[in-house]
Amino acid sequence: MHVAVIGRGILGASIAYHLALKDVNVTVIDVHNNNSNATSNNFGCLNVYNYEPDHYFFLRQSGIEYQVRLASEINAIDFVHQVGTLRWAQGAGTHARLVEGICRLEKHGVPFELFEPGDVAKYLEPGLNPGRVVGPVVRVPLEGWSDGSRFSRCLLDAGGSHIANVSAEVLRYATTRRGVSIDLKSATIQADKLILAAGIGIPALMQHHGVKIPVNAEPGVMFISTSAAQGPLSHVIYAESLHFRSHSPTQVIGGHHGAFVPNGYNAEQEAALTAQLVFELYPSIKAGTAEPVLGIRPVPEDGFPVLGWLDERRRTYVATTHSGITLGALLGRLCASEILGAEDELLKHYRPSRFNKV
């Protein structure tokens, strides 16, 4: 069997790797020379906190656990950092949300620890100043971060001779009696099956099917500090709408998911404001500037993965998700299994048909 995968991010790479394990020949096609934009320019979250419903929480939890195991198999252990996270609230509203998250961890049996705010700098992060904190600080050892770009390359390398990489733009594709024909600028590839794992490129590719798969391209501005910290952070920090972690032994990377950025700010201004707020919480970093990093995240309309066949003859399969770093390794294994004929119960909630019901 020959399978073509459009998209070289962590999800596409994981599908290719798991197919290669079954002696399937895979051609991975991407317009970028290395990884997809979303995988490369990403904070790298490995997290489960406060996600719902239960089936999605379980999928994320399983995704982290599987990625940690897989890393040892593909020589990628240095790129998966299960260092734990610290979270706290600074207001009554966010404290209620924090408590909801604690209850959800208990429900699913995910270990966690609660600390007094004053103990954080004393025992966990000496350079951190959480400021005003309402309630406890929550530590979740399961969580952390992953270098998705390097992890993806390890997946593709581990596939060996079964995986061929092609850097080219897909012009069009069409299903045939024998499989799928994919037209590139300088060549045409014939495959038995085609996997669409192109992230924000999914809507354009779906025009060939007349099927609606709404995937939004959501920009995210992060920063990497150009100043040196006195020591690396041991955890990934989630402080209200801010999140940050060590990027190197002397640098910090951070971002936000709040609405504190004034309208009209450009990427440089947004990164500088986010960095300023982070530096207030992490004063051990020396004064400096922040280099902006812009990522574009594929986010399905309802926030959940989209996984499944697009045609009755099972020639074309779509695979896209937000939180690809948390979910990509596991979803790649599950999707590969389905592509080879074994449907998986874990994926029943995420079928593309949910967007096309009359």
N, C-alpha and C positions, 0 to 999 in steps of 0.2 A: 504493500500500500504506500502511496505517496500523498502526503498532506501538506498543503501550503498554509502558512500562518501569516496574516498581515498584522504586524505590530510586534516590536521587539522589547516592549516593557516587561515588567516582572510577570504579568499574567501570560502574555504570549510566550515568553521564554520558558515558563513553567509548563505550559501545555506542550511545547516542543520537546522539552526534556523528558516528560513522562511518556510521551509517545515514543521517543527514541529508546526508552527502556524496554519497550515492547517490540523493538526491531522495526519500527516504522520509519521510513525516510521522510524527513521534514525539511521544507524550504521556508525559511523565515524571511519575510520581506518587510522592509521599513525604509521610509524616505530618509531617515536619519542614519548616520554612519554607526552610531553606538546604540544607546537606549532611547526610548521615547522621551519626549519632553516632560511628561508627568512623572516618570520614574526617576529621571535625572535631577530635576529641580523640585525636590520634595523634602519635607521635614523628616520623613521616615518614621512616622508614628507606628508603634505596635501597641494598640490599646483596645480595651473592651468597655471602659468605664461609661456607665449610663446609656449604653446602647440598648434598644428594644426594637421589636418584641423578642420573646425568648429565643426563637429559632435563629434570629440574627445575632444575638449575644453569643449563643453557643457556636455559631459559625466563626465569629471573630476569635473566641477563646480557642477553638480548635485550630484556627489559622495560625495563631502565634505558636502554639505548642508544636504544630507540624513544621513550621519554618525553622524552629530551633533544632528539631531532629534532622531535618533535611540538610541544614547547614553543615553538619558533621559529615554527611555523605558526599557532599560535592566540594569539600575543602573551602567552605565559605564561613567557617566559624568566627573568623576575625571581623566579619561584616554584620553580624547579628548581635546586638547589644541588649541583652535582657537584664538591664540595670535597675529596673524598678522606676516608678513614678511617684512624685509628690504632688498632692492637690490640696487646695484650701479655698475657703470662701471669705469674702470681705464684706458681705451684706446679708440681710435676712433672706432675700429672695434666692440668692445663689447658695446660701447655706441649706435651704430646703432642698435644692437640687443636689447638693453634695450628699445629704442624708439619703435621698432616693438612690443615689449611686451606691452607697454603702449597703443599703438593703438589697440591691440587685446583686452585689458581690456575694453577700451571704446566701441568697437564694440559689445561686449557681455554684456555690462551693469554691469560689475563688479566694485564696488567702489574702488578707490585708492586715495592716497595722495602723493604729491610731496614736498620734503623738500630740502632746501639748505644743502650741506654737513656739514657746520659748526653748523647747528641746531640739528644734530642727537644727539651729546653728550649733547647738552644743554637741549633738550626737551624729547628725546626718550630713549636713552641708555647712561647714564652718564659715564659708564666705557669703551665705545667704541671709538676707534681711526681709522676712515675709511682710513686715509692716503690720497693719491692722488686720487681724484674723478673727473671724467669727466661727467658733466651734473648733473641732480638731483639724489636724493635718493628716491626710490619708496617704499611706504608702502602699502601693500595689506591686509586689515583686514580679508578678507575671509580665508586666508591661515593660516597655523600653523603646528602642528604635533600631532601625535597620538601614544599612546603606544599600538601597534598592538597585542602584546602577551596577555596583560591583557584584551583588548577589545574582543579578540577571546574567551578567557575563559568565559567572561560574556555572550557572545552569546550562547555558549554551555550550560552554567548553566541555561540560560533563557529558553532553549528548554525543560527543565524539563524531565519528564519520557519518552518523545518521542525520546530522543537522548541517544544512548548508545555509549560509547567510547571504542575502542579496540586498544591497542598498539601492533602492529605486522607488520611484513613484508609481503607484498603481493607477492606470488610466481607466480601466474598466475590467469587468469580469462577467462571465456568463456561464450558466450551468448547461451541460451538454448531456447526451445520452450516456456518455462514459464517465463523466465527472465534471470538472470545472476548468475553464480556460481563463487565465489571468493575463491581461495585456499590460506590459510595462512599456516604458519609452523605447527601449532597445531590444526587447525580447518578449516572447509569449511563453508562459509556464503552464503546463498541463498537470493537473493534479486530480486525485480521486475525490478529495474533499478539501474545502476551504474554510478556514477559521478566521473570523473577523475579530481581532483583538486590538484594534487601532485606537481605542480610547476616544478622544474628541473627534477623530476622523470617522467614527461609526455612522453618524447621520448621513454624511455624503455617500458612503459606501452603500447605505440602505436604499438609496434611490433606485438601485438595480432590482429591488424586490417589490417596491411599492408597499413596503411595510414601515410603519412608524416606530422608531426606537428613539425616543427623546433623550438625548445626552447633552447636557449643558457643558460648555467650556467655561469653567469658573477660574478667574485669575486669583492668584495668591501671592502677596508680596511678603518676602522674608528679608532678613538681614544677616550678614556675617560680620562680626566685629573685626575691625582692623587694629584694635588695641589688644594688649595682652592681659590675660587674667593671671592672678597670682597662683591659681591652681585650677584644674578641671573640675567641673561639676560631676558628681557621682550619679545623679539621677536626671531623668527628664522632668522638668518642672511645668505644672499647669497652674497658673495663678490667675483666677478669673478668666478674662479673655486673652491672656498672654500665654504663650508656651515657648520654652527655650531649653537648650541643652548645650553641652560641650560639642564643638565642631572639630576641635583639635585640642591638644593639651593646653593651648594658650588662647583659643578663640571660642566664641559663643555664636550659635545660630538661633534665631528666634523668629516668631511670627505672631499673628493674632487672629482671632475669629470674632472680634467685636465690632462695635459701631463708633469707636471713639475717634476715628480718623475723619477730619473735616472734609467736606465735599471740595473737589478741585485739587486735592493733593496729588502730585505725581509720585512715581515709584520711589524716587530718592527721598522725598519729603516723608512719605509713609514709612519707609524703612528707618529713617532717622528718628521719627516720633516713637515708633515701636521700640527701637534700641534705647532711647532715653528712658522709657518706662521700665524696660528690663534692667537697665543699669542701676536704677533706683532700688530694685529688689536684690541686685547682685553687685553691691558696691565694691567688692574686691577686684572688679575689673577696672583697669586704669582708663582714664578718660581718653576717648578716641572717636573715630568715626565709624559709620556702618556702611558696608557695601550692599546695595540692594540685590536681591535675587528674585526673579519673577518666574513663577511656575503656573502652568495651566492645568487644572484638574478636571478630568472627566467625571461628571456627576449625573447619573441617571435622574430623570425627573422626580421619581419618588424616593431617591436616595439609596435604593437597594440594587444589588447586582442584577445584570441581565445576562442570562445564560440559557442557551438552547438552540435547537434546530430551527431554521427559517423556511424550510421547504419539506414537502412530504417525502421526497426521495432521499432526504438526509444527505444532501451534498454540501450545504452551507450552514455553519454554526456560528452564532454570535457569542462573544464573551467580553463583557466590560463591567467595570465596577469603580465606585469611589473606594477610598481606603485600600488601594491596591497593594500597598506595602504590608498591611496586616493580613489581607485575604489572598493575595496573588499566588503564593506558593501552594496553598491547599486547593484553591479553586482550579489551578492548573492540573493538579492530579485528578480531581473529580471530573473536570471537563474532558480530559484525555480518556478517562474510563468510559464516559458516555460516547465519545467519538468512536470508540472501538466497540460500542454496542451494549454497554451495561449502564442503564439509567441509575442515577443515584438519588435516594430519597432526600438527602440534604438539600438538593437543588430545586425541589418542586415548587418552592415559594418564589422563584426568581425567573420564571419563564418569560420570554419576550411576548407571548400571546396576551399577557395582561394589559398591554398597551393598545391592543387592537380588538378588544371586545366590543360588540355592537350593543 
